[in-house]
Amino acid sequence: MIMTTKFLEGKVAIITGGRRGIGKAMGLALGAAGAKVALADLESAEATVQEMRAQGIDAAGFRCDVSDEASVAKLEQDVIQSFGTVHIIINDAGVALRKALLDTTTADWRRVIGINLDGVFFVTRAFAPHLKRNKWGRIINLASVMAHIATGDRLAYCASKAGVLAMTKSLALDLGADGISVVAISPGSVETDMTIALRQDPAKNQALMSLTPLKRWCKPEEIGELTRFLCSEGASFITGTDIVIDGGWLAQ
């Protein structure tokens, strides 16, 4: 099926972590396809909202702590008041942590699990009823290559992203009869603000590139394009699975 330019016209997408990086790129891609975009972030997304509006995208920003159930409940109320409904849920909000077991505090653990895993549960539970009423929906959860492989200094992060994969499969089984597909995306090394320090460190950058057969970093826009495809009718039979976008990392 060939995607028309505005094939998402009339659809509304909620994107957590949408202020910058991967979430912003996903929002721009969906907005370019005609979707209205609600950006949820712990900090103000106003600059990104204005950038989107300058491109003709109907966008709005909302503050939300996805690890807090009450904050997510308010987000749902605010988004529905502004846009009336939601068709697409993008769970992008996340936090990284590099600590080994004995260095990981209980607060560290709860923060990572709270944002990366609890947040997916809270946001999906809050907005899924709207998708069910529409009898159409897409849910895209951001996992990671670290959900498939692991390093010893990322205990909480690896556990949280592996949980996202399991949740994706269960949600696909739970919601499929309502015309809702659920897919995870597992990126490898992506050019975002969160990875600036790694990219600027010659030794760490070289180590990561040695694991990437394509020998470059993924651009957020490439994940945006993948997201746009997954929200198209051409991808309507893809659900309950994980799409890896890692430049060949996991092929080794």
C-alpha positions as CSV (number, residue, x, y, z in Angstrom):
1,M,0.0,0.0,0.0
2,I,1.3,3.5,-0.9
3,M,1.1,6.0,1.9
4,T,-0.5,9.3,0.9
5,T,1.1,12.5,2.2
6,K,-1.6,13.2,4.9
7,F,-2.7,9.6,5.6
8,L,-2.9,10.4,9.3
9,E,-5.2,13.4,8.9
10,G,-7.9,13.2,11.6
11,K,-5.7,11.1,13.9
12,V,-4.3,12.3,17.3
13,A,-0.9,11.1,18.7
14,I,0.3,11.4,22.3
15,I,4.1,11.2,22.6
16,T,5.8,11.0,25.9
17,G,9.3,12.3,26.0
18,G,8.3,14.4,23.0
19,R,10.3,17.5,23.7
20,R,13.5,16.4,22.1
21,G,15.5,13.6,20.5
22,I,13.7,10.5,19.3
23,G,10.3,11.7,20.6
24,K,10.5,15.0,18.8
25,A,11.5,13.2,15.5
26,M,8.6,10.9,15.9
27,G,6.2,13.8,16.4
28,L,7.5,15.6,13.4
29,A,7.1,12.5,11.2
30,L,3.6,11.9,12.3
31,G,2.7,15.6,12.1
32,A,4.0,15.7,8.5
33,A,1.6,12.8,7.8
34,G,-1.4,14.9,9.1
35,A,-1.6,13.8,12.7
36,K,-2.3,16.2,15.5
37,V,0.5,15.9,18.1
38,A,0.3,16.1,21.9
39,L,3.8,16.2,23.4
40,A,4.2,15.2,27.0
41,D,7.4,15.8,28.9
42,L,8.7,16.5,32.4
43,E,9.9,19.9,31.1
44,S,8.2,22.5,28.9
45,A,7.9,21.4,25.2
46,E,6.9,24.8,24.1
47,A,9.9,25.4,21.8
48,T,9.2,22.1,20.0
49,V,5.5,22.9,19.8
50,Q,6.3,26.2,18.1
51,E,8.7,24.5,15.7
52,M,5.9,22.1,14.8
53,R,3.3,24.7,14.4
54,A,5.6,26.7,12.1
55,Q,5.6,23.6,9.8
56,G,1.8,23.5,9.8
57,I,1.4,20.8,12.5
58,D,-1.4,21.0,15.0
59,A,0.6,20.5,18.2
60,A,0.4,21.2,21.9
61,G,2.7,20.5,24.9
62,F,1.8,19.1,28.3
63,R,3.9,18.6,31.4
64,C,3.8,15.1,32.9
65,D,5.8,12.8,35.1
66,V,5.0,9.5,33.5
67,S,6.2,7.7,36.7
68,D,3.5,9.3,38.7
69,E,0.0,7.9,38.3
70,A,-1.8,11.1,39.2
71,S,0.3,13.1,36.8
72,V,-0.6,10.7,34.0
73,A,-4.3,10.9,34.9
74,K,-4.1,14.7,34.6
75,L,-2.3,14.4,31.2
76,E,-5.1,12.2,29.9
77,Q,-7.7,14.8,31.0
78,D,-5.8,17.7,29.5
79,V,-5.1,16.0,26.1
80,I,-8.7,14.8,25.7
81,Q,-9.9,18.3,26.6
82,S,-7.6,19.8,23.9
83,F,-8.0,17.2,21.1
84,G,-11.1,15.2,21.9
85,T,-9.6,11.7,21.5
86,V,-6.3,9.8,20.9
87,H,-5.5,7.2,18.2
88,I,-1.8,6.7,18.6
89,I,0.2,6.2,21.8
90,I,4.0,6.7,21.6
91,N,5.8,5.7,24.9
92,D,9.2,7.3,24.4
93,A,9.9,8.9,27.8
94,G,12.9,7.2,29.3
95,V,16.0,7.6,31.4
96,A,19.4,5.8,31.1
97,L,21.6,4.8,34.0
98,R,25.1,3.3,34.0
99,K,25.6,1.6,37.3
100,A,26.5,-2.0,38.3
101,L,24.6,-3.9,40.8
102,L,26.4,-2.9,44.0
103,D,26.4,0.7,43.0
104,T,22.7,0.8,42.2
105,T,20.7,2.3,45.0
106,T,17.1,1.6,45.7
107,A,16.3,5.2,44.6
108,D,18.2,4.6,41.3
109,W,16.3,1.4,40.6
110,R,12.9,2.9,41.4
111,R,13.6,5.9,39.2
112,V,14.6,3.9,36.1
113,I,11.8,1.3,36.5
114,G,9.3,4.1,37.3
115,I,10.0,6.1,34.2
116,N,10.9,3.3,31.7
117,L,8.5,0.6,32.7
118,D,5.8,2.0,35.0
119,G,5.4,5.0,32.7
120,V,4.5,2.8,29.8
121,F,1.9,1.0,31.9
122,F,0.4,4.2,33.3
123,V,0.2,6.1,30.0
124,T,-1.1,3.1,28.0
125,R,-3.7,2.3,30.6
126,A,-4.9,5.9,30.6
127,F,-5.2,6.4,26.9
128,A,-6.1,2.8,25.6
129,P,-9.8,3.3,26.3
130,H,-9.9,6.0,23.7
131,L,-8.2,3.7,21.1
132,K,-10.7,1.0,22.0
133,R,-13.6,3.4,21.4
134,N,-12.2,4.4,18.0
135,K,-11.8,0.7,17.1
136,W,-8.4,1.7,15.7
137,G,-5.1,2.4,17.3
138,R,-1.3,2.2,17.3
139,I,0.8,1.8,20.4
140,I,4.6,2.1,19.9
141,N,6.9,1.5,22.9
142,L,10.6,2.5,22.8
143,A,12.7,-0.4,24.0
144,S,16.5,-0.8,23.2
145,V,19.1,-3.2,22.0
146,M,19.8,-3.5,25.7
147,A,16.5,-5.4,26.0
148,H,18.2,-8.1,23.9
149,I,21.8,-8.0,25.2
150,A,23.3,-6.6,28.3
151,T,26.3,-5.0,29.9
152,G,27.1,-5.3,33.6
153,D,26.8,-1.6,34.3
154,R,23.2,-1.2,33.1
155,L,21.3,-3.5,35.4
156,A,18.2,-1.3,35.9
157,Y,18.1,0.0,32.3
158,C,18.3,-3.5,30.8
159,A,15.7,-4.8,33.1
160,S,13.3,-2.0,32.3
161,K,13.7,-2.3,28.6
162,A,13.3,-6.1,28.7
163,G,10.0,-5.4,30.6
164,V,8.9,-3.1,27.8
165,L,9.3,-5.9,25.3
166,A,7.2,-8.3,27.4
167,M,4.6,-5.7,28.0
168,T,4.4,-5.0,24.2
169,K,3.6,-8.7,23.5
170,S,0.9,-8.9,26.2
171,L,-0.7,-5.6,25.1
172,A,-0.9,-6.9,21.6
173,L,-2.8,-9.9,22.7
174,D,-5.0,-7.9,25.0
175,L,-6.0,-5.1,22.5
176,G,-5.8,-6.8,19.1
177,A,-9.5,-7.5,18.8
178,D,-10.2,-3.8,19.0
179,G,-8.1,-3.0,16.0
180,I,-5.1,-1.9,18.0
181,S,-1.6,-2.9,17.1
182,V,1.3,-2.7,19.6
183,V,4.9,-2.7,18.5
184,A,8.2,-2.1,20.2
185,I,11.2,-0.3,18.6
186,S,14.7,-1.2,19.8
187,P,17.2,1.4,18.8
188,G,21.0,1.0,18.9
189,S,23.2,4.1,19.1
190,V,21.2,7.2,18.3
191,E,22.3,10.8,17.9
192,T,20.5,12.6,20.7
193,D,21.3,15.0,23.5
194,M,21.6,12.0,25.8
195,T,24.5,10.6,23.8
196,I,26.5,13.7,23.3
197,A,29.1,12.7,25.9
198,L,29.5,9.3,24.3
199,R,29.9,10.7,20.8
200,Q,32.4,13.2,21.9
201,D,34.6,10.7,23.8
202,P,36.9,9.1,21.1
203,A,37.4,5.9,23.0
204,K,33.7,5.3,23.8
205,N,32.6,6.4,20.4
206,Q,35.0,4.0,18.7
207,A,33.9,1.2,21.0
208,L,30.3,1.7,20.0
209,M,31.1,2.0,16.3
210,S,33.0,-1.3,16.5
211,L,29.7,-2.9,17.5
212,T,27.8,-1.2,14.6
213,P,28.5,-2.7,11.1
214,L,27.2,0.4,9.4
215,K,29.8,2.4,11.3
216,R,27.6,5.4,12.1
217,W,25.0,6.6,14.6
218,C,21.3,6.3,13.9
219,K,19.6,9.6,13.2
220,P,16.4,10.3,15.2
221,E,14.7,11.1,11.9
222,E,15.2,7.5,10.8
223,I,13.2,6.3,13.8
224,G,10.6,8.9,12.9
225,E,10.3,7.5,9.5
226,L,9.9,4.0,10.9
227,T,7.2,5.3,13.3
228,R,5.3,6.9,10.4
229,F,5.3,3.6,8.5
230,L,4.1,1.7,11.6
231,C,1.2,4.0,11.9
232,S,0.2,3.5,8.3
233,E,-2.3,0.9,7.0
234,G,0.6,-0.8,5.2
235,A,1.8,-1.9,8.7
236,S,-1.7,-2.8,10.1
237,F,-0.8,-6.5,10.4
238,I,2.4,-5.9,12.4
239,T,1.8,-6.4,16.1
240,G,3.2,-8.0,19.2
241,T,6.7,-7.8,18.0
242,D,9.9,-5.7,18.2
243,I,11.6,-3.9,15.4
244,V,15.4,-3.4,15.9
245,I,17.0,-0.4,14.3
246,D,20.6,-0.8,15.3
247,G,22.9,-0.6,12.2
248,G,23.5,-4.4,12.5
249,W,24.6,-4.5,16.1
250,L,22.5,-7.6,17.1
251,A,23.5,-9.4,13.9
252,Q,26.8,-10.3,15.6
